[in-house]
Amino acid sequence: LYGSIGKALYELLQTPLSWILSLAGQILDFTITLSLSATDLFNSPAVSIGWKAVRDIFNMFFIFSLIYISIKTILKSGGYKTSDALKNVIIGAVLINFSLYFTKIVIDISNVFAVWIYNGIQGLTPGGGGGISKTIQDIFSFEKMFQTKEVNDLSAFAAIFALIFLYAASIKIFLEVSFLFITRTVMFVFLLIMSPIGFVGEVFPKLASESKRWKEDLIGQALVAPVFLLLLYITLLFVDNIQQTTLFVNSKPTMDSTTKSSFTFVDFALFMITYFMIKKSLDVAKDFSGKSGDMITGAIKGGLGIALGAVSGGAA
């Protein structure tokens, strides 16, 4: 009975889950690569034009501010406050005209550290390359979770359910990480265009809160990639090393004619520990992304849901 049910489930779900996992892995690799090497996007005319429009608006306010300060100076009113205001206006005007370049420097520093860690993750498996998704799959060794040609015992039956859960959980993680890095890329575009806001808080007190929020969003998004990839590296390094320990190796049964499955409780326990470690790494990175990141992620997921609904409706 176990063999029949297990074999049916395996043949029904293994192929589509493998295909979806492969697709999710490709999406993951694409979004990470795009986020870490989006120089062309950040230097695109669209970003430059948007930034210039915002900058010019603030430059107009600076001109009016200078006129106002000049009038107060002529009338000899304001004293030291007028002098301080003039200093702030001049500093603010200089900073907003270089705000785009200052923001790009922060993004570049973030990407340099992230790429360094990314390459380290790929180096965890022989040969490297192929993207992070391949490294994760190689370390997890999906095919080793269920090493049998026949599904006719309880151990193999349990291994099938573990394998299905592993596939589903991995697909979920891959997609969540993809959304995180898509959000990072989109947020950087907005932050670049609106970068003048980050440098006008001292000049225009009413914009101080928005200026502070911009700075928090920039620092948060800059930390998202290095922090997540560092935690992922630690997790995968932990898994890779624990699989080579005597305890883990001795827990694996020897494959022979009487043993149809290599699945053990240690396999499942290790996967669960790893899954929650990666999930926690993702949660920490999401915290850095902040409320603005959550809004962008929600919008992306909503748009994707509408698109899939439209495709499904059209197919029907």
Salt bridges, closest charged atoms under 4 A:
ASP56 OD1 - ARG55 NH2 3.03
ASP138 OD2 - LYS134 NZ 2.87
GLU176 OE2 - LYS172 NZ 2.64
GLU176 OE1 - LYS286 NZ 3.97
ASP267 OD2 - LYS252 NZ 2.57
ASP283 OD1 - LYS279 NZ 3.25
